[in-house]
Amino acid sequence: LRMLQVKLIVTGDDFGYCPRRNQGIVDCFLAGAVSNVSLLVNGSAAADAAKLARRYNIPIGLHANLSEGSPVCEVLKTNSSLLNQHGFFHGKMGFRTALSKGLLNMSEVKQELKAQVELFHELTGHLPPHMDGHQHVHVLPEVRHVFAEVLEEYGIKYTRVPIEPGLHNCDWITPSLMDFYLGVEEDSFNTVDVFTRHGIRWPDIYIGLSTMGKNMSVSNIWSAIDTALVKFTSEPAHPTPQGRAVTIELMVHPGYPSVPPVGGCGEGPDDFSQSWERLHELQTLIKPELQSHYKIRNIQLCSFKDL
């Protein structure tokens, strides 16, 4: 493993959620701890985030959001299957419930995803090099097909497939959260063929579920990377690629905690955003021992556009 060349994309999700999230992500980027960001275009500080990305030359992609806050497509803001009775998206679990009951109109899903790509383009001046889903909605049944079509239409090459090697051995994850993660994993397995058919790519390895929030530590990130590399290189399907690096995406959520009422995507900040866990991620990611470990291990931080 020591000789293996690894390209690591450390993606700070939820850029644009609130000014304090933006500041935390920028601080991480400037410290060399985050190498890529994912923008919530319906976030209350999205325009500010796009300006910061331009100012500091931060590689930026789109964090497509169908579950939290308000749509960006004007037509869908008043009357749409994507909204609950309060006029907001259905929520992380609510979206999944509505989908399983067949209540979501997929042409509206497509309309909203396209509107978010267009708004991203308007805010940043370019199309997103990568696009993934807030709360992993992009790998859900039916949604995955529409999502893949939108990426193909815009020529967006990269996405995220949240299958984390070693997830099953993480006994520190609470049962209810583990149930959610295993659902995400199953949906991801069923998405691989769809994304492949549409010519969409993603890194060799995904990490981030087992290292979220309070579970993040330098040693946890290390063992997650090691576990994943051992598993990846031992599978006959992936002989260590000659002459090319193994690519990993580490999903992170650093930031300074949101202070209501500021922040969110139209309905104020959620609990995770207001919690100390965001700050804990930020403080862990900027630790010098993490960075020096990357250097020792021949791990190069990069973004999707460097692949």
C-alpha positions in Angstrom: 0.0 0.0 0.0 2.8 2.4 0.7 3.9 2.5 -2.9 0.4 2.9 -4.2 -0.2 6.3 -5.8 -3.5 7.7 -4.5 -5.4 10.7 -5.5 -7.7 11.9 -2.8 -10.6 14.3 -3.3 -11.7 15.8 0.0 -15.1 17.3 -0.7 -16.7 19.8 1.7 -20.4 19.3 1.2 -23.2 21.9 1.8 -21.2 25.0 0.6 -23.7 27.8 0.4 -25.8 26.6 3.4 -25.0 29.6 5.6 -22.2 32.2 6.0 -20.6 30.2 8.9 -20.5 27.0 6.8 -18.9 28.9 3.9 -16.3 30.4 6.2 -15.5 27.0 7.7 -15.1 25.4 4.3 -12.9 28.2 3.0 -10.7 28.0 6.2 -10.3 24.2 5.5 -9.5 24.8 1.9 -6.9 27.4 2.7 -5.4 25.0 5.3 -5.0 22.4 2.5 -7.6 20.1 4.3 -10.4 20.3 1.7 -9.6 20.1 -2.0 -13.1 20.3 -3.6 -16.5 21.6 -2.6 -20.2 20.8 -3.4 -22.5 23.8 -3.6 -26.2 23.8 -2.5 -27.6 26.3 -5.0 -30.8 26.7 -2.9 -28.7 27.5 0.2 -29.3 30.9 1.7 -25.6 31.8 1.2 -25.1 30.2 -2.2 -24.2 33.4 -4.1 -21.7 34.3 -1.4 -20.2 30.8 -1.6 -19.8 31.1 -5.4 -17.9 34.4 -4.9 -15.6 32.8 -2.3 -14.9 29.9 -4.7 -14.0 32.4 -7.4 -11.9 34.5 -5.1 -9.9 31.6 -3.6 -9.9 29.4 -6.8 -11.8 26.6 -5.0 -12.8 23.7 -7.3 -16.6 23.6 -7.1 -19.4 21.2 -8.1 -23.1 20.8 -7.5 -24.8 19.3 -4.5 -28.2 18.7 -6.0 -30.9 19.1 -3.4 -34.4 17.7 -3.6 -35.0 17.1 0.1 -34.3 20.2 2.1 -35.8 23.7 1.8 -37.3 25.2 -1.4 -36.9 24.4 -5.1 -35.1 26.9 -7.3 -37.4 26.3 -10.3 -40.0 29.1 -10.2 -42.8 26.9 -11.6 -42.3 24.3 -8.9 -42.3 26.7 -5.9 -46.1 26.9 -5.7 -47.6 23.6 -6.8 -45.5 20.5 -7.2 -45.3 16.9 -6.0 -41.9 17.7 -4.6 -43.5 19.9 -1.8 -45.1 19.1 1.5 -48.2 20.9 2.8 -45.9 23.7 4.2 -44.5 24.4 0.7 -41.0 22.9 1.3 -39.3 19.8 0.1 -40.4 16.6 1.9 -37.2 16.2 4.0 -34.5 13.4 4.1 -36.9 10.6 5.1 -40.1 12.3 3.8 -38.7 12.4 0.3 -38.0 8.6 0.5 -41.5 7.9 1.8 -43.2 10.0 -0.9 -41.1 8.3 -3.5 -41.9 4.8 -2.3 -45.6 5.7 -2.4 -45.3 6.8 -6.0 -46.2 10.4 -5.1 -43.3 12.1 -6.9 -43.6 13.3 -10.5 -40.2 12.4 -12.1 -40.6 15.1 -14.8 -40.7 17.6 -11.9 -37.6 16.0 -10.4 -35.9 16.5 -13.8 -37.1 20.1 -14.1 -35.7 20.9 -10.7 -32.4 19.2 -11.3 -32.0 21.1 -14.6 -32.9 24.4 -12.9 -30.2 23.8 -10.3 -27.6 23.1 -12.9 -28.6 26.3 -14.7 -28.5 28.3 -11.5 -25.0 26.8 -10.7 -23.9 28.0 -14.1 -25.3 31.4 -13.5 -23.6 31.7 -10.1 -20.2 30.3 -11.0 -19.8 31.0 -14.7 -19.3 27.4 -15.6 -21.1 24.0 -15.5 -20.3 21.7 -12.5 -17.5 19.2 -13.2 -19.2 16.9 -10.7 -22.7 16.6 -9.3 -24.0 14.5 -6.4 -27.1 14.5 -4.2 -27.8 16.1 -0.9 -28.7 13.3 1.6 -27.9 10.9 -1.2 -31.2 11.4 -3.1 -29.4 10.9 -6.5 -29.1 7.1 -6.0 -32.8 6.5 -5.1 -35.0 4.4 -7.4 -36.4 6.3 -10.4 -34.5 9.4 -9.3 -31.2 7.7 -10.4 -32.4 7.5 -14.0 -33.5 11.2 -14.2 -30.3 12.3 -12.5 -28.2 10.3 -15.0 -30.1 11.8 -17.9 -29.5 15.3 -16.6 -25.7 14.7 -16.2 -25.5 13.2 -19.7 -27.4 16.1 -21.2 -25.1 18.7 -19.7 -21.9 16.7 -20.2 -21.2 16.5 -16.4 -18.8 13.6 -16.1 -18.5 12.8 -12.5 -20.7 11.9 -9.6 -20.6 10.1 -6.2 -21.7 6.5 -5.5 -21.8 6.2 -1.7 -20.7 2.6 -1.2 -18.2 2.6 1.6 -15.9 -0.4 2.1 -15.8 -1.5 5.7 -19.1 0.2 6.6 -20.5 -3.0 8.0 -17.7 -3.2 10.6 -18.2 0.2 12.1 -19.8 -0.7 15.4 -19.8 3.0 16.6 -22.6 3.9 14.2 -26.0 3.9 15.9 -28.5 1.3 14.7 -31.0 3.8 13.2 -28.3 5.6 11.3 -26.8 2.3 10.2 -30.2 1.3 8.8 -30.2 4.6 6.8 -26.7 4.0 5.5 -27.4 0.4 4.5 -30.4 1.7 2.5 -28.1 4.2 0.8 -25.6 1.4 0.1 -28.3 -0.9 -1.4 -29.6 2.0 -3.6 -26.0 2.7 -4.7 -25.4 -0.9 -5.8 -28.6 -0.7 -7.9 -27.4 2.6 -9.4 -24.1 1.5 -10.7 -25.5 0.0 -14.0 -27.6 3.1 -14.6 -24.7 5.6 -14.2 -22.4 3.3 -16.3 -24.9 3.2 -19.1 -25.0 7.0 -19.2 -21.2 7.2 -19.3 -20.9 8.8 -15.9 -17.9 8.2 -13.8 -17.0 8.3 -10.1 -13.9 7.7 -8.0 -12.7 4.1 -7.3 -13.4 4.5 -3.6 -15.9 6.5 -1.6 -15.5 7.2 2.2 -17.5 9.5 4.4 -20.4 7.8 6.2 -18.2 6.2 8.9 -16.3 9.4 9.5 -19.1 11.9 9.8 -19.5 14.4 12.6 -18.5 13.2 16.1 -17.2 9.9 14.6 -14.4 11.8 12.7 -10.9 11.5 14.0 -7.5 11.4 12.3 -7.2 7.6 13.1 -10.7 7.0 11.8 -10.0 8.7 8.5 -6.8 6.7 8.3 -8.3 3.3 9.0 -11.2 4.1 6.6 -8.7 4.9 3.8 -6.5 1.8 4.6 -9.5 -0.6 4.8 -10.8 0.7 1.5 -7.4 0.5 -0.3 -6.8 -3.1 1.0 -10.2 -4.2 -0.1 -9.9 -2.4 -3.5 -6.5 -3.7 -4.4 -7.3 -7.3 -3.3 -10.3 -7.6 -5.5 -9.6 -9.5 -8.8 -11.8 -7.0 -10.6 -9.4 -4.2 -9.9 -5.8 -5.3 -10.4 -3.9 -2.2 -9.2 -4.2 0.0 -12.2 -0.8 0.2 -13.9 0.4 3.7 -14.3 -2.7 5.3 -12.8 -3.5 6.4 -9.3 -6.3 4.9 -7.3 -8.9 7.7 -6.7 -10.8 8.2 -3.5 -13.5 10.7 -2.5 -13.7 11.6 1.2 -17.0 13.3 1.9 -16.8 15.8 4.8 -19.1 18.5 6.4 -16.8 21.0 8.1 -18.1 24.4 9.2 -18.8 26.7 12.1 -22.2 25.8 13.6 -25.1 27.7 12.1 -26.9 30.2 14.3 -30.6 30.4 13.6 -32.5 32.1 12.0 -29.5 32.5 9.5 -28.9 29.7 7.1 -30.6 26.7 5.6 -32.2 26.3 2.2 -35.4 28.2 2.8 -36.7 26.9 6.2 -33.8 27.7 8.5 -30.8 25.5 9.5 -31.3 21.9 10.6 -29.9 20.3 13.8 -26.7 18.9 12.3 -25.9 22.3 11.0 -26.2 23.9 14.4 -24.3 21.1 16.2 -20.7 21.2 17.4 -20.1 18.2 15.1 -19.4 20.5 12.2 -16.7 22.3 14.1 -15.3 19.0 15.3 -14.9 18.0 11.6 -13.2 21.3 10.8 -10.8 20.9 13.7 -9.9 17.3 12.8 -9.4 18.0 9.1 -6.9 20.8 9.7 -4.7 18.8 12.1 -1.1 18.8 10.8 -0.7 15.1 11.5 -3.4 14.3 9.0 -1.7 16.4 6.3 1.8 15.0 7.0 0.3 11.5 6.8 -0.9 12.2 3.3 2.6 13.2 2.2 4.2 10.1 3.8 1.7 7.8 2.1 2.1 9.3 -1.4 -1.5 10.6 -1.3 -2.1 13.7 -3.4 -5.1 15.9 -2.7 -7.0 17.0 -5.8 -10.4 17.8 -7.3 -12.6 16.2 -9.9 -11.3 18.4 -12.6 -7.8 17.0 -11.9 -8.8 13.4 -12.6 
